[in-house]
């Protein structure tokens, strides 16, 4: 099962859900909340090292929020 955009992914591996958001500083809180609410796990917050656009708006993305 895939959700919304290519930069925002949700898929199943057995019983475990994996999520990944590419977000700007304005949407990092939203992405953290979504991963915790969906997976019930603490996500990783990593700096983004490439030029990407936020999955929630058109600003420059700065972080990867994921439970992978």
C-alpha positions as a Markdown table, in Angstrom:
| # | Residue | x | y | z |
|---|---|---|---|---|
| 1 | Unk | 0.0 | 0.0 | 0.0 |
| 2 | Unk | 1.5 | 3.4 | -1.0 |
| 3 | Unk | 0.5 | 6.8 | 0.3 |
| 4 | Unk | 0.3 | 10.1 | -1.5 |
| 5 | Unk | 3.6 | 11.2 | -3.0 |
| 6 | Unk | 6.9 | 9.5 | -3.9 |
| 7 | Unk | 8.7 | 11.3 | -1.0 |
| 8 | Unk | 6.2 | 10.0 | 1.5 |
| 9 | Unk | 6.0 | 6.2 | 1.7 |
| 10 | Unk | 4.1 | 3.7 | 3.7 |
| 11 | Unk | 4.4 | 0.0 | 3.1 |
| 12 | Unk | 4.0 | -3.2 | 4.9 |
| 13 | Unk | 6.7 | -5.7 | 5.6 |
| 14 | Unk | 5.0 | -8.6 | 7.4 |
| 15 | Unk | 3.3 | -6.8 | 10.4 |
| 16 | Unk | 5.8 | -3.9 | 10.5 |
| 17 | Unk | 4.8 | -0.6 | 8.8 |
| 18 | Unk | 7.7 | 1.5 | 7.3 |
| 19 | Unk | 7.3 | 5.2 | 6.7 |
| 20 | Unk | 9.6 | 7.9 | 5.3 |
| 21 | Unk | 8.9 | 11.7 | 5.1 |
| 22 | Unk | 11.1 | 14.3 | 3.4 |
| 23 | Unk | 10.2 | 17.6 | 5.1 |
| 24 | Unk | 11.2 | 21.2 | 5.7 |
| 25 | Unk | 11.6 | 22.6 | 9.2 |
| 26 | Unk | 8.0 | 23.7 | 9.3 |
| 27 | Unk | 6.6 | 20.2 | 8.8 |
| 28 | Unk | 9.1 | 18.1 | 10.8 |
| 29 | Unk | 6.7 | 18.0 | 13.8 |
| 30 | Unk | 3.9 | 16.8 | 11.6 |
| 31 | Unk | 6.0 | 14.1 | 10.1 |
| 32 | Unk | 7.2 | 12.9 | 13.6 |
| 33 | Unk | 3.6 | 12.8 | 14.8 |
| 34 | Unk | 2.4 | 10.9 | 11.8 |
| 35 | Unk | 5.1 | 8.2 | 12.1 |
| 36 | Unk | 4.5 | 7.7 | 15.8 |
| 37 | Unk | 0.7 | 7.6 | 15.4 |
| 38 | Unk | 0.9 | 5.1 | 12.6 |
| 39 | Unk | 3.7 | 2.8 | 13.7 |
| 40 | Unk | 3.7 | 3.3 | 17.5 |
| 41 | Unk | 7.6 | 3.5 | 17.2 |
| 42 | Unk | 10.0 | 6.3 | 17.8 |
| 43 | Unk | 11.2 | 7.6 | 14.4 |
| 44 | Unk | 14.7 | 8.7 | 13.3 |
| 45 | Unk | 15.3 | 12.3 | 12.4 |
| 46 | Unk | 18.1 | 12.7 | 10.0 |
| 47 | Unk | 19.5 | 15.7 | 8.1 |
| 48 | Unk | 18.9 | 15.6 | 4.4 |
| 49 | Unk | 22.1 | 15.8 | 2.3 |
| 50 | Unk | 20.6 | 16.3 | -1.1 |
| 51 | Unk | 18.4 | 19.0 | -2.7 |
| 52 | Unk | 14.7 | 18.0 | -2.4 |
| 53 | Unk | 11.4 | 19.6 | -1.9 |
| 54 | Unk | 9.2 | 19.1 | 1.2 |
| 55 | Unk | 6.6 | 16.5 | 0.8 |
| 56 | Unk | 4.0 | 18.8 | 2.4 |
| 57 | Unk | 4.8 | 22.1 | 0.7 |
| 58 | Unk | 7.1 | 23.7 | -1.9 |
| 59 | Unk | 9.9 | 24.7 | 0.5 |
| 60 | Unk | 13.4 | 23.2 | 0.5 |
| 61 | Unk | 13.4 | 20.0 | 2.5 |
| 62 | Unk | 15.9 | 19.7 | 5.4 |
| 63 | Unk | 15.1 | 16.4 | 7.2 |
| 64 | Unk | 14.2 | 12.8 | 6.7 |
| 65 | Unk | 11.8 | 11.4 | 9.3 |
| 66 | Unk | 11.5 | 7.6 | 9.1 |
| 67 | Unk | 11.2 | 4.5 | 11.1 |
| 68 | Unk | 13.4 | 2.4 | 8.8 |
